[in-house]
């Protein structure tokens, strides 16, 4: 009986560890927010993230474009630029 209780507790521990969410990067959080709000400008995206100024995400946008350019579509022909998530 004791063996079964230990086995049951170890299985429950494995299940709880596997159910934990993988930590996301700030870039991933920003992309998720942009996906939620749709196509938008940098200032609209910043406002949705809770930042006050559009330049607060400038470095994040550069990092996303450098590391994962396939995830972010930038409309350069429209001023101000608009951004869209592509995944």
N, CA and C atoms as a LAMMPS dump frame, in Angstrom:
ITEM: TIMESTEP
0
ITEM: NUMBER OF ATOMS
261
ITEM: BOX BOUNDS ff ff ff
-5.0000000000000000e+02 5.0000000000000000e+02
-5.0000000000000000e+02 5.0000000000000000e+02
-5.0000000000000000e+02 5.0000000000000000e+02
ITEM: ATOMS id mol type element x y z
1 1 1 N 0.824 -1.192 0
2 1 2 C 0 0 0
3 1 3 C 0.868 1.254 0
4 2 1 N 1.945 1.23 0.75
5 2 2 C 2.842 2.375 0.848
6 2 3 C 3.514 2.651 -0.501
7 3 1 N 3.84 1.603 -1.239
8 3 2 C 4.494 1.749 -2.531
9 3 3 C 3.564 2.454 -3.514
10 4 1 N 2.286 2.093 -3.473
11 4 2 C 1.322 2.711 -4.382
12 4 3 C 1.126 4.192 -4.065
13 5 1 N 1.147 4.549 -2.803
14 5 2 C 1.009 5.955 -2.423
15 5 3 C 2.211 6.767 -2.905
16 6 1 N 3.411 6.204 -2.763
17 6 2 C 4.608 6.891 -3.248
18 6 3 C 4.566 7.034 -4.763
19 7 1 N 4.117 5.99 -5.449
20 7 2 C 4.017 6.035 -6.899
21 7 3 C 2.996 7.082 -7.333
22 8 1 N 1.868 7.137 -6.645
23 8 2 C 0.825 8.106 -6.961
24 8 3 C 1.329 9.536 -6.745
25 9 1 N 2.046 9.778 -5.651
26 9 2 C 2.555 11.12 -5.385
27 9 3 C 3.624 11.522 -6.394
28 10 1 N 4.457 10.569 -6.825
29 10 2 C 5.484 10.91 -7.821
30 10 3 C 4.85 11.189 -9.185
31 11 1 N 3.796 10.468 -9.537
32 11 2 C 3.084 10.725 -10.797
33 11 3 C 2.426 12.094 -10.75
34 12 1 N 1.829 12.459 -9.625
35 12 2 C 1.211 13.773 -9.481
36 12 3 C 2.255 14.878 -9.588
37 13 1 N 3.445 14.642 -9.045
38 13 2 C 4.523 15.631 -9.135
39 13 3 C 4.976 15.808 -10.574
40 14 1 N 5.079 14.718 -11.317
41 14 2 C 5.475 14.801 -12.723
42 14 3 C 4.43 15.548 -13.532
43 15 1 N 3.159 15.283 -13.278
44 15 2 C 2.084 15.962 -13.995
45 15 3 C 2.092 17.457 -13.689
46 16 1 N 2.29 17.832 -12.425
47 16 2 C 2.295 19.25 -12.075
48 16 3 C 3.477 19.978 -12.699
49 17 1 N 4.629 19.315 -12.816
50 17 2 C 5.789 19.927 -13.454
51 17 3 C 5.535 20.098 -14.951
52 18 1 N 4.911 19.12 -15.585
53 18 2 C 4.667 19.208 -17.024
54 18 3 C 3.584 20.222 -17.363
55 19 1 N 2.709 20.565 -16.418
56 19 2 C 1.649 21.531 -16.665
57 19 3 C 2.118 22.973 -16.492
58 20 1 N 3.303 23.172 -15.919
59 20 2 C 3.801 24.527 -15.728
60 20 3 C 4.099 25.163 -17.08
61 21 1 N 3.804 26.459 -17.185
62 21 2 C 4.026 27.161 -18.44
63 21 3 C 5.512 27.485 -18.621
64 22 1 N 5.926 27.468 -19.857
65 22 2 C 7.301 27.816 -20.193
66 22 3 C 7.429 29.335 -20.08
67 23 1 N 8.464 29.828 -19.427
68 23 2 C 8.616 31.284 -19.32
69 23 3 C 8.81 31.911 -20.698
70 24 1 N 8.143 33.044 -20.903
71 24 2 C 8.214 33.728 -22.191
72 24 3 C 9.157 34.919 -22.09
73 25 1 N 9.76 35.251 -23.207
74 25 2 C 10.614 36.433 -23.251
75 25 3 C 9.744 37.671 -23.395
76 26 1 N 10.331 38.832 -23.157
77 26 2 C 9.573 40.074 -23.307
78 26 3 C 9.162 40.273 -24.758
79 27 1 N 10.012 39.823 -25.698
80 27 2 C 9.667 39.913 -27.11
81 27 3 C 8.418 39.097 -27.415
82 28 1 N 8.333 37.899 -26.832
83 28 2 C 7.165 37.041 -27.05
84 28 3 C 5.911 37.659 -26.445
85 29 1 N 6.04 38.278 -25.285
86 29 2 C 4.904 38.944 -24.655
87 29 3 C 4.413 40.092 -25.543
88 30 1 N 5.369 40.853 -26.1
89 30 2 C 5.001 41.966 -26.986
90 30 3 C 4.328 41.464 -28.256
91 31 1 N 4.841 40.371 -28.832
92 31 2 C 4.224 39.812 -30.034
93 31 3 C 2.818 39.293 -29.748
94 32 1 N 2.625 38.684 -28.58
95 32 2 C 1.294 38.209 -28.209
96 32 3 C 0.306 39.361 -28.078
97 33 1 N 0.766 40.472 -27.513
98 33 2 C -0.103 41.645 -27.368
99 33 3 C -0.446 42.228 -28.736
100 34 1 N 0.535 42.276 -29.648
101 34 2 C 0.277 42.784 -30.994
102 34 3 C -0.686 41.877 -31.741
103 35 1 N -0.564 40.583 -31.54
104 35 2 C -1.492 39.641 -32.165
105 35 3 C -2.904 39.877 -31.642
106 36 1 N -3.007 40.192 -30.37
107 36 2 C -4.306 40.45 -29.737
108 36 3 C -4.972 41.716 -30.292
109 37 1 N -4.185 42.774 -30.518
110 37 2 C -4.779 44.04 -30.965
111 37 3 C -4.823 44.174 -32.483
112 38 1 N -4.077 43.348 -33.213
113 38 2 C -4.093 43.394 -34.674
114 38 3 C -3.069 44.377 -35.22
115 39 1 N -3.219 44.71 -36.503
116 39 2 C -2.292 45.631 -37.15
117 39 3 C -2.369 46.981 -36.45
118 40 1 N -1.205 47.514 -36.059
119 40 2 C -1.202 48.799 -35.365
120 40 3 C 0.14 49.492 -35.514
121 41 1 N 0.161 50.759 -35.163
122 41 2 C 1.399 51.533 -35.182
123 41 3 C 2.17 51.268 -33.897
124 42 1 N 3.395 51.771 -33.845
125 42 2 C 4.22 51.573 -32.657
126 42 3 C 3.601 52.253 -31.441
127 43 1 N 3.021 53.43 -31.634
128 43 2 C 2.432 54.125 -30.486
129 43 3 C 1.187 53.404 -29.974
130 44 1 N 0.378 52.836 -30.868
131 44 2 C -0.795 52.054 -30.428
132 44 3 C -0.352 50.787 -29.71
133 45 1 N 0.682 50.159 -30.229
134 45 2 C 1.225 48.947 -29.622
135 45 3 C 1.771 49.252 -28.237
136 46 1 N 2.494 50.368 -28.106
137 46 2 C 3.037 50.769 -26.8
138 46 3 C 1.932 51.062 -25.8
139 47 1 N 0.886 51.736 -26.268
140 47 2 C -0.236 52.036 -25.378
141 47 3 C -0.903 50.754 -24.896
142 48 1 N -1.028 49.772 -25.779
143 48 2 C -1.616 48.488 -25.386
144 48 3 C -0.732 47.747 -24.397
145 49 1 N 0.592 47.946 -24.497
146 49 2 C 1.52 47.314 -23.563
147 49 3 C 1.586 48.051 -22.227
148 50 1 N 1.031 49.281 -22.182
149 50 2 C 1.045 50.042 -20.943
150 50 3 C 2.198 51.021 -20.85
151 51 1 N 2.918 51.229 -21.953
152 51 2 C 4.018 52.189 -21.972
153 51 3 C 3.495 53.544 -22.41
154 52 1 N 4.236 54.591 -22.08
155 52 2 C 3.78 55.935 -22.366
156 52 3 C 4.246 56.459 -23.726
157 53 1 N 5.417 56.055 -24.19
158 53 2 C 5.974 56.631 -25.407
159 53 3 C 6.306 55.536 -26.412
160 54 1 N 6.131 55.822 -27.697
161 54 2 C 6.323 54.808 -28.728
162 54 3 C 7.757 54.306 -28.819
163 55 1 N 8.714 55.137 -28.416
164 55 2 C 10.114 54.713 -28.512
165 55 3 C 10.484 53.673 -27.461
166 56 1 N 9.603 53.426 -26.508
167 56 2 C 9.922 52.446 -25.464
168 56 3 C 9.969 51.021 -26.015
169 57 1 N 9.344 50.775 -27.157
170 57 2 C 9.417 49.445 -27.771
171 57 3 C 10.358 49.404 -28.974
172 58 1 N 11.052 50.488 -29.252
173 58 2 C 11.908 50.544 -30.441
174 58 3 C 12.997 49.476 -30.4
175 59 1 N 13.646 49.322 -29.269
176 59 2 C 14.714 48.326 -29.16
177 59 3 C 14.138 46.905 -29.237
178 60 1 N 12.964 46.702 -28.682
179 60 2 C 12.32 45.386 -28.734
180 60 3 C 11.97 45.04 -30.18
181 61 1 N 11.451 46.023 -30.912
182 61 2 C 11.114 45.793 -32.318
183 61 3 C 12.373 45.449 -33.106
184 62 1 N 13.477 46.151 -32.85
185 62 2 C 14.741 45.84 -33.529
186 62 3 C 15.224 44.431 -33.203
187 63 1 N 15.093 44.028 -31.931
188 63 2 C 15.52 42.672 -31.542
189 63 3 C 14.665 41.622 -32.232
190 64 1 N 13.354 41.852 -32.308
191 64 2 C 12.464 40.891 -32.978
192 64 3 C 12.848 40.779 -34.446
193 65 1 N 13.069 41.924 -35.104
194 65 2 C 13.43 41.901 -36.524
195 65 3 C 14.794 41.272 -36.753
196 66 1 N 15.709 41.376 -35.799
197 66 2 C 17.029 40.784 -35.945
198 66 3 C 17.011 39.278 -35.701
199 67 1 N 16.291 38.846 -34.678
200 67 2 C 16.301 37.428 -34.303
201 67 3 C 15.236 36.608 -35.022
202 68 1 N 14.033 37.154 -35.163
203 68 2 C 12.913 36.417 -35.748
204 68 3 C 12.148 37.288 -36.745
205 69 1 N 12.748 37.629 -37.867
206 69 2 C 12.059 38.525 -38.795
207 69 3 C 10.803 37.914 -39.414
208 70 1 N 10.68 36.59 -39.373
209 70 2 C 9.506 35.946 -39.955
210 70 3 C 8.254 36.115 -39.09
211 71 1 N 8.42 36.538 -37.848
212 71 2 C 7.28 36.684 -36.943
213 71 3 C 6.619 38.055 -36.998
214 72 1 N 7.297 39.037 -37.568
215 72 2 C 6.786 40.405 -37.557
216 72 3 C 6.821 40.981 -38.968
217 73 1 N 5.671 41.449 -39.417
218 73 2 C 5.588 42.088 -40.726
219 73 3 C 5.487 43.587 -40.505
220 74 1 N 6.344 44.339 -41.205
221 74 2 C 6.373 45.786 -41.068
222 74 3 C 5.903 46.398 -42.382
223 75 1 N 4.928 47.287 -42.295
224 75 2 C 4.441 48.006 -43.468
225 75 3 C 5.194 49.331 -43.541
226 76 1 N 6.241 49.363 -44.373
227 76 2 C 7.088 50.548 -44.475
228 76 3 C 6.478 51.63 -45.351
229 77 1 N 5.573 51.269 -46.279
230 77 2 C 5.021 52.235 -47.218
231 77 3 C 3.924 53.107 -46.609
232 78 1 N 3.549 52.844 -45.391
233 78 2 C 2.523 53.618 -44.689
234 78 3 C 3.224 54.418 -43.589
235 79 1 N 2.889 55.691 -43.467
236 79 2 C 3.439 56.458 -42.348
237 79 3 C 2.308 56.818 -41.409
238 80 1 N 2.455 56.617 -40.138
239 80 2 C 3.557 55.922 -39.466
240 80 3 C 3.541 54.422 -39.779
241 81 1 N 4.691 53.795 -39.617
242 81 2 C 4.8 52.358 -39.905
243 81 3 C 3.782 51.574 -39.104
244 82 1 N 3.299 50.506 -39.713
245 82 2 C 2.376 49.62 -39.017
246 82 3 C 2.999 48.236 -38.909
247 83 1 N 2.636 47.548 -37.839
248 83 2 C 3.221 46.249 -37.53
249 83 3 C 2.121 45.205 -37.411
250 84 1 N 2.469 43.975 -37.835
251 84 2 C 1.523 42.867 -37.765
252 84 3 C 2.288 41.593 -37.427
253 85 1 N 1.675 40.749 -36.613
254 85 2 C 2.271 39.46 -36.26
255 85 3 C 1.933 38.466 -37.371
256 86 1 N 2.916 37.628 -37.749
257 86 2 C 2.726 36.714 -38.871
258 86 3 C 2.878 35.255 -38.441
259 87 1 N 2.439 34.868 -37.275
260 87 2 C 2.548 33.445 -36.903
261 87 3 C 1.271 32.943 -36.325
